[in-house]
Amino acid sequence: MLDYSALRFVQAVVQSGSFEKAAVLLNVTPSAVSQRVKQLEERLGAVLIVRGNPCTATEKGDWLCRHMENVGMLERELLEHLPSLADPRGPEHRVTLQVATNADSLGTWFLDAAAAFSKQSPYLLNIAVDDEDHTAEWLQRGRVIAAVTSTEKPVAGCRRYSLGALRYHATASPDFVDRYFPDGVTADALAKAPCLTFSQKDRLQRDWMRLTFGADIQSPSHWLPSTQAFLDASLAGMAWGMNPEPLTRPHLHSGALVELVANSPLDVALYWQINRLATDRLADLTRSVTEAAKRVLI
């Protein structure tokens, strides 16, 4: 039989990031938390928590935490039908759902989905951010229960919903274009003009250059891990970058930004993938995500 009390200790440490904060949440001593987690690890013969600042879950720890999310949803469903089972003296236990999305979705439409869901649901959200090509790995490793991803193939054990495509434009300020492309935007000029790169996982700039010019072009780059900062840096003439169409639209209309090559967008298809065990119980979350995506994506 599973020791659900011990599993809650593991979940509390992972969510709070420390044994001390978990102890406050559970109304016990940090020593009690440490002992229960250690006992469970010894029983399973596996490390569940990487001790550090903050403490994080191992892959096996992540799977246990996702199991506890499902247990928490089942318990809430049961208490709705049998409220007398709840301990009136105990603290209210609210389930936190771990989900992942890419930064550009978070900066353009996903937050609207999260807000709509939170207004009608007792669940809390812990939203992790990673490149859209890599969020599926979070699902595969059991780190999240649902994710926005560019992976079309369903992740094992998940249900997939098509959301549409987020459109990007290669944009820069007019003065940047004048400085670096006086004779037009060419492959040779792009090899000298600095671009913006979100992280080492970001391939949008390279993909656009390959699609538009049919060649792999190595551009010098500034590194800037922020959707809003990407846009601000483009407006300030720092570099050119692949900016989401919902954010660039007003600046293209005003002339504050221009496309490097007219009518050459890059569309990235996005999908919502959610653990099958949670699909029915989180139908409202899926509905909020798909409706918000429909308003923005193409």
Sequence and secondary structure as in RCSB ss.txt:
>XXXX:A:sequence
MLDYSALRFVQAVVQSGSFEKAAVLLNVTPSAVSQRVKQLEERLGAVLIVRGNPCTATEKGDWLCRHMENVGMLE
RELLEHLPSLADPRGPEHRVTLQVATNADSLGTWFLDAAAAFSKQSPYLLNIAVDDEDHTAEWLQRGRVIAAVTS
TEKPVAGCRRYSLGALRYHATASPDFVDRYFPDGVTADALAKAPCLTFSQKDRLQRDWMRLTFGADIQSPSHWLP
STQAFLDASLAGMAWGMNPEPLTRPHLHSGALVELVANSPLDVALYWQINRLATDRLADLTRSVTEAAKRVLI
>XXXX:A:secstr
   HHHHHHHHHHHHHSSHHHHHHHHTS HHHHHHHHHHHHHHHTS  EE SSS EE HHHHHHHHHHHHHHHHH
HHHHHH GGGS TTS     EEEEEE HHHIIIIIHHHHHHHHHH S EEEEEE  TTTHHHHHHTTS SEEEES
  S  TTEEEEEEEEEEEEEEE HHHHHHH TT   HHHHTTS EEESSTT  HHHHHHHHHHSS     EEE  
 HHHHHHHHHTTS BEEEEHHHHHHHHHHTSSEESSTT  EEEEEEEEEEHHHHTTTHHHHHHHHHHHHHH  
